[in-house]
Amino acid sequence: MEQKFDLRSKLIDGLLAAGVLVLLDIVVVLFVKPILIIFDRPGVLVYTVVLVALTAICLERSLSSRDPVITRAWWGILSGAAGWAVVEFSLWLGAQSMITETGIILLMMALLISSVLWRKVNSVGLHYFLLLFFMGWLGHVGLGSLIFLTGYMPQIQLAVSGTGILGGVVMAAAVLYILLRSQTRMDRLNAALAIWFSAIIMIYVFRGGLM
């Protein structure tokens, strides 16, 4: 019975969780195009505001001590993913870029403040919110910087392609870890985040984005 539950947990908390996260990212982005066609920019603005509300609701739920740890972690993950989507859509609406001096300074300030919260506030939900949010931010800045530099140094394209290949290696390693080495549900959820991040990196490198 325990072995059966272990296999079920590996599939649900690991592989299925990773697939759900990737699918959620794709769905959230794909909604933008029809909204833009039908309602133009005001529609995207309303959509972004809805995501702001969703971020706040999920974050509040993630801080509840009444829920199991795995449930709080999931609320934090959903809040972080929605929060990063808000930042990306806001940048698009304002025709702004994160890859500027201002964007880097804001990232540094946010990281410093968040590091204090991480150490002082013992909340699984908050930790996963910060983790997802900054994985999105750092991935955007890192990959975006490499792609930007290819305009000046074409040989950097090799580094961009190498990043996509590395993402595939990390994804395969995380899948093997879930199936062969993981011990707890949280272990599998952490590996699912690695699969999600690697998959998104590969999509951006080899397809040019989610849309």
C-alpha positions as CSV (number, residue, x, y, z in Angstrom):
1,M,0.0,0.0,0.0
2,E,2.8,2.4,0.9
3,Q,4.6,1.7,-2.3
4,K,1.4,2.3,-4.3
5,F,0.9,5.7,-2.6
6,D,4.6,6.5,-3.2
7,L,4.2,6.0,-7.0
8,R,0.9,8.0,-7.0
9,S,2.7,10.8,-5.2
10,K,5.6,10.8,-7.7
11,L,3.1,11.1,-10.5
12,I,0.8,13.7,-9.0
13,D,3.1,15.8,-6.8
14,G,6.0,15.5,-9.3
15,L,5.3,15.0,-13.0
16,L,1.7,16.1,-13.1
17,A,2.4,19.2,-11.0
18,A,5.1,20.2,-13.4
19,G,2.8,19.7,-16.4
20,V,0.1,21.8,-14.7
21,L,2.5,24.6,-14.0
22,V,3.7,24.7,-17.6
23,L,0.1,24.5,-18.9
24,L,-1.0,27.4,-16.5
25,D,1.8,29.6,-17.8
26,I,0.8,28.9,-21.4
27,V,-3.0,29.4,-20.8
28,V,-2.4,32.7,-18.9
29,V,-0.3,34.1,-21.8
30,L,-2.6,32.8,-24.6
31,F,-5.6,34.6,-23.1
32,V,-3.9,37.9,-23.9
33,K,-4.2,37.6,-27.6
34,P,-8.0,37.2,-27.9
35,I,-8.5,39.8,-25.2
36,L,-6.3,42.2,-27.1
37,I,-8.1,41.6,-30.4
38,I,-11.6,42.0,-28.8
39,F,-11.0,44.7,-26.2
40,D,-7.7,46.2,-27.1
41,R,-5.3,47.4,-24.4
42,P,-8.0,48.3,-21.9
43,G,-9.0,44.6,-21.9
44,V,-5.4,43.6,-21.1
45,L,-5.3,46.1,-18.3
46,V,-8.5,44.7,-16.8
47,Y,-7.0,41.2,-17.2
48,T,-3.8,42.3,-15.4
49,V,-5.9,43.8,-12.5
50,V,-7.7,40.4,-12.2
51,L,-4.3,38.7,-11.9
52,V,-3.3,41.2,-9.2
53,A,-6.4,40.2,-7.2
54,L,-5.6,36.5,-7.8
55,T,-2.0,37.1,-6.6
56,A,-3.3,38.7,-3.4
57,I,-5.9,36.0,-2.7
58,C,-3.5,33.1,-3.3
59,L,-0.8,34.7,-1.2
60,E,-3.3,35.2,1.7
61,R,-4.3,31.6,1.5
62,S,-0.7,30.5,1.4
63,L,-0.1,32.2,4.8
64,S,-2.9,30.2,6.5
65,S,-1.6,27.9,9.2
66,R,-4.7,25.8,9.1
67,D,-3.8,24.2,5.8
68,P,-1.3,21.3,5.3
69,V,2.2,22.4,4.2
70,I,1.8,21.0,0.7
71,T,-1.4,23.0,0.2
72,R,0.2,26.2,1.5
73,A,3.2,25.6,-0.9
74,W,0.8,25.3,-3.8
75,W,-1.0,28.5,-2.9
76,G,2.4,30.3,-2.7
77,I,3.4,28.8,-6.1
78,L,0.1,30.0,-7.8
79,S,0.5,33.5,-6.2
80,G,4.1,33.8,-7.4
81,A,3.3,32.7,-10.9
82,A,0.3,35.1,-11.1
83,G,2.5,37.9,-9.6
84,W,5.2,37.5,-12.2
85,A,2.5,37.5,-15.0
86,V,1.3,40.8,-13.6
87,V,4.8,42.3,-13.9
88,E,5.3,41.0,-17.4
89,F,1.9,42.3,-18.7
90,S,2.5,45.6,-16.9
91,L,5.8,46.0,-18.7
92,W,4.2,45.2,-22.0
93,L,1.4,47.7,-21.4
94,G,3.9,50.4,-20.6
95,A,6.3,49.4,-23.4
96,Q,9.0,49.0,-20.8
97,S,11.9,46.6,-20.4
98,M,13.4,44.9,-17.4
99,I,16.8,44.8,-19.0
100,T,17.7,48.4,-18.1
101,E,19.7,50.1,-15.3
102,T,16.4,50.9,-13.6
103,G,15.2,47.3,-13.9
104,I,18.4,45.9,-12.5
105,I,18.3,48.3,-9.5
106,L,14.6,47.3,-8.8
107,L,15.6,43.6,-9.0
108,M,18.4,44.2,-6.5
109,M,16.2,46.1,-4.1
110,A,13.4,43.4,-4.4
111,L,15.9,40.6,-3.8
112,L,17.3,42.4,-0.7
113,I,13.9,43.0,0.8
114,S,12.8,39.5,0.0
115,S,15.9,37.9,1.6
116,V,15.0,39.7,4.8
117,L,11.4,38.4,4.6
118,W,12.7,34.9,3.8
119,R,14.8,34.8,6.9
120,K,12.4,36.5,9.3
121,V,9.1,35.1,8.2
122,N,8.8,31.3,8.7
123,S,6.1,30.7,6.1
124,V,6.2,28.0,3.4
125,G,3.6,29.8,1.3
126,L,5.6,33.1,1.4
127,H,8.8,31.2,0.5
128,Y,7.3,29.6,-2.5
129,F,5.7,32.9,-3.6
130,L,9.1,34.5,-3.5
131,L,10.8,31.5,-5.2
132,L,8.3,31.5,-8.2
133,F,8.3,35.3,-8.5
134,F,12.1,35.6,-8.6
135,M,12.6,32.5,-10.8
136,G,10.4,34.3,-13.4
137,W,12.2,37.6,-12.9
138,L,15.8,36.3,-13.0
139,G,15.0,34.0,-15.9
140,H,13.5,36.9,-17.8
141,V,16.5,39.2,-17.2
142,G,19.1,36.5,-17.7
143,L,17.8,35.0,-20.9
144,G,16.7,38.4,-22.2
145,S,20.2,39.8,-21.6
146,L,21.7,37.0,-23.6
147,I,19.3,37.5,-26.5
148,F,19.9,41.2,-26.4
149,L,23.7,40.7,-26.6
150,T,23.4,38.5,-29.7
151,G,22.6,41.7,-31.7
152,Y,26.1,42.9,-30.9
153,M,28.0,39.6,-30.5
154,P,26.4,36.9,-32.8
155,Q,28.6,34.2,-31.2
156,I,26.6,34.6,-28.0
157,Q,23.8,32.8,-29.9
158,L,25.7,29.6,-29.0
159,A,25.2,30.5,-25.3
160,V,21.5,31.0,-25.9
161,S,21.2,27.6,-27.6
162,G,23.3,26.1,-24.8
163,T,20.9,27.5,-22.2
164,G,18.1,25.7,-23.9
165,I,20.0,22.4,-24.1
166,L,21.0,22.8,-20.4
167,G,17.3,23.3,-19.6
168,G,16.6,19.9,-21.3
169,V,19.4,18.2,-19.2
170,V,18.0,19.7,-16.0
171,M,14.5,18.6,-16.9
172,A,15.6,15.0,-17.5
173,A,17.6,15.0,-14.3
174,A,14.6,16.3,-12.3
175,V,12.3,13.6,-13.8
176,L,14.8,10.9,-12.9
177,Y,15.1,12.4,-9.4
178,I,11.3,12.3,-8.9
179,L,11.0,8.7,-10.1
180,L,14.1,7.2,-8.4
181,R,15.4,9.3,-5.5
182,S,12.6,11.6,-4.1
183,Q,11.4,10.7,-0.6
184,T,8.7,13.2,0.3
185,R,5.9,15.1,-1.4
186,M,7.8,18.4,-0.9
187,D,10.9,16.8,-2.6
188,R,8.8,16.0,-5.6
189,L,7.2,19.5,-5.7
190,N,10.6,21.1,-5.7
191,A,11.7,18.9,-8.6
192,A,8.5,19.8,-10.4
193,L,9.5,23.5,-10.1
194,A,12.8,22.6,-11.7
195,I,11.0,20.9,-14.6
196,W,8.6,23.8,-15.0
197,F,11.5,26.4,-15.1
198,S,13.5,24.3,-17.5
199,A,10.5,23.8,-19.8
200,I,9.8,27.5,-19.9
201,I,13.4,28.3,-20.7
202,M,13.4,25.7,-23.5
203,I,10.2,27.2,-25.0
204,Y,11.6,30.7,-25.0
205,V,14.9,29.6,-26.5
206,F,13.6,27.3,-29.2
207,R,10.2,28.8,-29.9
208,G,10.8,32.5,-29.1
209,G,8.2,32.6,-26.4
210,L,4.8,31.2,-25.2
211,M,2.7,33.0,-27.8
